[in-house]
């Protein structure tokens, strides 16, 4: 009995913790949390980026599969995050225009070549400059709605028209009109007066190729149309950074600083980017909206010259201001509170091989830009460096 009381007294004596002990434990927990939480937060964000890369890759593969199953061209649409700013702000402040957080599917219509096989039209113009083509109403009745006396909408502003066998397109700047001679006039924007030169993927059309008065066959390429099938929104805080997305090792065709025209205001509409898969599962071409002049826009068709690279990064790391900043010592990329996506090895590429249709994701390689390199040279240098590993991975068929 005495032994039992002794053990009970001893147990009660050593049960529980003192206030000092609890404070020490809590202090240790706070210290550990302050040290580990930033790493955990960064790890979770990196996992979100890899998840975003998988989402983009999976959605692109579903668009490719739809093209193969339907036997029709189908477009992967990269929707820009519009910025409804006020006019008068410098054009290089285009963060929203270079940020894509939504992917959609688009229908690509076959070229319109008239209602009859072998339909032709007559080029018209001012002197030696072609300004339009007249097509007999009987050969292009689909372009005009006789019940309303207005264009049918089959062809619209921004579409492009090719003549003969050449894959060189004139821009259609305004809607077709019906003339008194029962011809439909389709106006064209001649590059010498609204130049598309300097826009990657476009072709300067030589005036000597076509002259007013000659009869030619035509093909009208209509803009892809967004389908009603489901879109996907990328995880919060992540995006496709169009500033550094494009073809080959150095191409940045989808960046606003590359495609902007004369206009210098942030509320310009740069439109969507369309990457088009063909029935065989290959990437046949891409569309993006160009701005050849103020108050004018057109869709430029880009034929594959290399692998398409889409940069998966953070929305708060899309380049602000000039593209030179991330490669200038002491500028944004050197600050603790900002790092451009192209400089962040924690980001990913989603790469599309246009020739095989293969789609893979890979990490962005760490930057090693030589000191003293001029910003103008550092931009293509860093772009090629960051994409080199992605190109090797894609060509080897790995991830």
C-alpha positions in Angstrom: 0.0 0.0 0.0 2.9 2.3 0.8 4.6 1.5 -2.4 1.4 2.4 -4.4 1.2 5.8 -2.7 4.8 6.5 -3.3 4.5 5.8 -7.1 1.4 8.0 -7.3 3.1 10.9 -5.6 6.2 10.6 -7.8 4.1 10.5 -11.0 2.1 13.6 -10.0 5.2 15.4 -9.2 6.7 15.1 -12.7 3.6 15.6 -14.8 3.3 18.7 -17.2 5.6 21.5 -18.2 6.5 24.8 -16.7 5.7 28.1 -18.3 9.4 28.7 -19.1 9.6 25.3 -20.9 6.5 26.1 -23.0 7.9 29.5 -23.9 11.2 27.9 -25.0 9.4 25.4 -27.2 7.3 28.1 -28.8 10.3 30.2 -29.4 12.0 27.3 -31.2 8.9 26.6 -33.3 8.8 30.3 -34.3 12.4 30.3 -35.3 12.1 27.1 -37.3 9.0 28.5 -39.0 10.6 31.7 -40.0 13.5 29.8 -41.5 11.5 27.1 -43.3 8.3 28.9 -44.4 10.0 30.9 -47.3 11.5 27.7 -48.7 8.1 25.9 -48.3 6.3 28.8 -50.0 8.9 28.8 -52.9 8.5 25.0 -53.2 4.7 25.3 -53.4 5.0 28.0 -56.0 7.4 26.0 -58.1 5.0 23.1 -57.9 2.3 25.5 -59.1 4.5 26.4 -62.1 5.1 22.8 -63.0 1.4 22.2 -62.7 0.8 25.1 -65.1 3.3 23.6 -67.5 1.4 20.3 -67.4 -1.9 22.1 -67.9 -0.7 24.0 -71.0 1.0 20.8 -72.4 -2.2 18.7 -71.8 -4.5 21.3 -73.3 -2.2 21.7 -76.4 -2.3 17.9 -76.8 -6.1 17.9 -76.6 -6.3 20.5 -79.4 -3.9 18.4 -81.5 -6.0 15.3 -80.9 -9.1 17.2 -81.9 -7.5 18.2 -85.2 -6.5 14.6 -85.9 -9.9 13.2 -85.0 -11.9 15.8 -87.0 -9.5 15.9 -90.0 -9.7 19.7 -89.9 -7.3 22.4 -88.8 -7.8 23.4 -85.2 -6.2 26.3 -83.3 -4.7 26.6 -79.9 -5.7 30.1 -78.8 -3.5 32.1 -76.4 -5.7 34.9 -75.1 -3.9 38.0 -74.0 -4.9 39.6 -70.7 -6.3 42.9 -72.0 -5.2 46.2 -70.5 -7.9 48.9 -70.7 -5.6 51.8 -70.0 -6.0 55.4 -71.0 -4.3 56.8 -74.1 -1.1 58.7 -73.8 1.0 56.1 -71.9 4.1 54.8 -73.5 3.7 51.7 -75.6 6.4 49.7 -73.7 4.1 49.5 -70.6 2.3 46.4 -71.9 2.4 43.9 -69.1 -1.2 42.8 -69.5 -0.9 42.5 -73.3 2.0 40.1 -72.9 0.3 38.0 -70.2 -1.8 34.9 -71.2 -3.8 33.2 -68.4 -6.6 31.6 -70.6 -6.3 29.0 -73.3 -9.1 28.2 -75.8 -9.8 26.2 -78.9 -10.4 27.7 -82.3 -11.9 26.6 -85.6 -9.9 27.2 -88.7 -11.8 27.5 -91.9 -10.4 26.5 -95.2 -9.5 29.3 -97.6 -12.3 30.8 -99.6 -11.5 30.6 -103.4 -14.9 31.6 -104.8 -18.2 29.7 -105.3 -16.9 28.1 -108.5 -13.8 26.0 -109.0 -11.3 28.2 -110.7 -13.0 31.5 -109.9 -11.0 34.5 -110.9 -11.1 38.3 -110.4 -9.6 41.3 -112.0 -7.0 43.4 -110.1 -7.8 47.1 -109.9 -5.6 49.9 -108.6 -4.1 53.4 -108.9 -1.4 53.4 -111.5 0.8 50.4 -110.9 -0.3 50.0 -107.2 -2.9 47.3 -106.6 -5.7 48.5 -104.4 -8.3 45.7 -104.8 -9.8 42.9 -106.8 -13.2 42.8 -108.5 -14.9 39.4 -108.6 -18.1 38.8 -110.6 -21.0 38.4 -108.2 -21.9 35.1 -110.0 -18.6 33.6 -108.9 -18.7 35.0 -105.3 -22.3 35.2 -104.4 -21.5 33.9 -100.9 -19.8 37.2 -100.1 -23.0 39.3 -100.4 -26.3 39.0 -98.7 -28.9 40.2 -101.3 -31.7 40.2 -98.7 -30.0 42.9 -96.6 -27.8 44.5 -99.3 -24.8 44.1 -97.1 -21.7 41.8 -96.9 -22.5 38.3 -95.7 -19.6 38.4 -93.2 -17.9 35.4 -94.8 -14.9 37.7 -95.4 -14.1 40.4 -92.8 -11.5 43.1 -92.0 -8.1 41.7 -91.1 -8.4 38.6 -93.3 -5.7 38.2 -96.0 -6.0 37.4 -99.7 -3.4 35.7 -101.9 -3.2 35.8 -105.7 -2.1 33.1 -108.0 0.2 30.4 -106.6 2.2 32.6 -104.3 1.8 32.4 -100.5 2.1 36.2 -100.1 -0.9 37.9 -98.8 -2.5 41.4 -99.1 -4.4 42.6 -96.0 -8.2 43.2 -96.4 -8.6 46.6 -94.7 -12.4 47.1 -95.1 -15.5 45.1 -95.9 -16.3 44.1 -99.5 -18.7 46.3 -101.5 -21.0 45.6 -104.4 -20.4 47.7 -107.5 -22.9 48.9 -110.1 -21.3 46.5 -112.6 -22.4 43.5 -110.4 -18.8 42.9 -109.3 -17.8 42.5 -105.7 -14.9 44.7 -104.8 -12.5 43.4 -102.2 -10.0 46.1 -101.2 -6.4 45.3 -100.3 -3.8 47.2 -98.3 -0.6 47.4 -100.4 2.5 47.0 -98.3 4.3 50.0 -99.8 1.6 52.2 -98.3 0.9 50.2 -95.1 4.1 48.4 -94.6 4.2 45.0 -92.9 8.0 44.8 -93.3 9.7 44.4 -90.0 7.0 42.1 -88.7 8.3 38.6 -88.3 6.6 36.1 -90.6 5.3 38.7 -93.0 6.4 39.1 -96.6 6.9 42.3 -98.4 4.9 42.0 -101.6 6.8 43.3 -104.7 4.6 45.6 -106.7 5.9 44.1 -110.0 4.3 40.8 -109.3 0.8 42.0 -109.7 -0.5 45.0 -111.7 -4.0 46.4 -112.2 -6.0 44.9 -115.1 -4.8 41.3 -115.0 -7.1 38.4 -114.2 -5.9 36.1 -111.3 -7.2 33.3 -109.1 -7.5 34.2 -105.4 -7.5 32.6 -101.9 -8.9 34.4 -98.9 -7.6 33.2 -95.5 -10.1 33.9 -92.8 -9.2 34.5 -89.2 -9.6 31.5 -86.8 -12.9 31.6 -84.9 -13.1 30.7 -81.2 -15.2 27.6 -80.7 -17.7 27.0 -77.9 -15.7 24.2 -76.4 -14.3 24.7 -73.0 -11.5 27.0 -72.2 -8.9 26.6 -69.4 -7.7 29.2 -66.9 -4.2 28.8 -65.6 -3.6 28.6 -61.8 -3.5 32.0 -60.1 -0.2 33.8 -60.2 1.0 31.8 -63.3 0.8 32.6 -67.0 2.3 32.2 -70.4 4.7 35.1 -70.8 4.3 36.1 -74.4 7.2 38.6 -74.1 9.7 35.7 -74.5 7.5 33.2 -76.4 8.1 32.5 -80.1 9.8 30.2 -82.6 13.3 28.9 -82.9 16.1 29.8 -80.5 15.6 33.6 -80.5 12.2 34.3 -82.0 9.8 36.5 -80.0 7.0 36.9 -82.6 4.2 37.1 -80.0 5.6 40.0 -77.9 4.0 43.4 -78.3 7.4 45.1 -78.7 8.0 42.9 -81.8 4.6 43.3 -83.4 3.7 46.9 -82.5 3.3 49.3 -85.3 3.3 53.1 -85.2 0.8 53.5 -82.4 2.2 54.1 -78.9 -0.7 53.6 -76.5 -1.4 50.8 -74.1 -5.0 50.4 -75.0 -4.2 49.1 -78.4 -5.8 45.7 -79.1 -3.1 43.2 -80.0 -5.5 40.3 -80.2 -5.0 36.6 -79.6 -2.3 34.3 -80.8 -3.4 31.2 -82.7 -1.2 28.1 -83.1 -2.8 25.8 -85.7 -2.6 22.0 -85.8 -3.3 20.2 -89.0 -5.1 16.9 -89.5 -1.8 15.0 -89.3 -1.1 16.4 -85.8 1.7 18.8 -87.0 1.8 22.5 -86.4 1.1 24.0 -89.8 1.2 27.7 -89.0 0.4 30.4 -86.5 -1.6 33.6 -86.7 -1.1 36.7 -84.7 -2.4 40.2 -85.0 -0.1 42.8 -86.4 -0.5 46.6 -86.5 0.9 47.9 -89.7 -0.3 51.4 -89.1 -2.3 53.4 -86.5 -6.0 52.5 -86.5 -5.3 49.4 -88.6 -4.8 45.7 -87.7 -4.2 42.5 -89.7 -3.5 38.9 -89.0 -0.1 37.7 -90.0 0.4 34.0 -90.8 3.6 32.5 -89.6 4.8 29.3 -91.2 7.0 27.1 -88.9 10.8 27.8 -89.1 11.6 26.2 -85.8 10.2 24.8 -82.6 7.5 26.9 -80.9 8.5 27.8 -77.3 5.9 29.0 -74.8 7.4 30.4 -71.5 5.5 29.4 -68.4 6.2 31.9 -65.6 4.8 34.1 -63.0 2.4 37.0 -63.7 4.4 39.3 -61.5 7.5 38.6 -63.5 6.2 39.6 -66.9 8.5 42.2 -68.2 7.5 45.8 -67.4 8.8 48.8 -69.4 11.6 48.2 -71.8 12.8 44.7 -72.7 16.3 46.0 -72.2 15.8 46.3 -68.4 16.3 42.6 -67.5 19.7 42.6 -69.1 21.0 45.9 -67.7 23.1 45.8 -64.5 21.2 47.4 -61.7 17.8 47.2 -63.4 14.7 45.2 -62.7 16.3 41.7 -63.0 19.0 42.7 -60.5 16.5 43.9 -57.8 15.4 41.7 -54.9 11.7 42.4 -55.6 11.7 41.5 -59.3 13.1 38.9 -61.6 12.1 38.6 -65.3 10.7 35.2 -66.2 13.4 34.7 -68.8 16.0 35.0 -65.9 14.2 32.6 -63.5 15.5 29.0 -63.7 12.4 28.0 -61.7 10.2 28.5 -64.7 9.3 26.1 -67.6 9.0 25.9 -71.3 6.2 24.1 -73.1 7.7 23.4 -76.6 5.9 22.2 -79.7 7.7 20.5 -82.5 5.9 21.7 -85.7 7.2 18.9 -87.8 6.3 15.9 -85.6 3.6 17.5 -83.4 5.4 16.4 -80.2 4.8 18.6 -77.1 7.0 18.5 -74.1 7.8 20.7 -71.1 11.3 21.4 -69.6 13.0 23.7 -67.2 14.5 27.1 -68.0 18.3 27.0 -67.7 20.0 29.3 -65.3 21.4 32.5 -66.8 25.1 33.0 -67.5 25.2 36.2 -69.5 28.8 37.5 -70.0 29.5 40.7 -68.1 29.7 43.7 -70.2 27.4 42.4 -73.0 25.3 45.1 -74.5 21.5 44.7 -73.8 20.7 44.5 -77.5 23.0 41.5 -77.8 22.1 40.0 -74.4 18.4 39.6 -75.3 18.8 37.1 -78.1 21.8 35.5 -76.3 19.7 34.8 -73.1 16.7 33.7 -75.2 18.8 31.2 -77.1 20.5 30.1 -73.9 17.2 29.5 -72.1 15.7 27.6 -75.0 18.7 25.4 -75.9 18.0 22.7 -73.3 14.3 22.7 -74.2 15.1 22.1 -77.9 17.5 19.2 -77.0 14.8 17.6 -74.7 12.1 17.9 -77.4 14.3 16.5 -80.2 15.3 13.5 -78.0 11.6 12.9 -77.1 12.1 13.3 -73.3 10.7 15.5 -70.6 
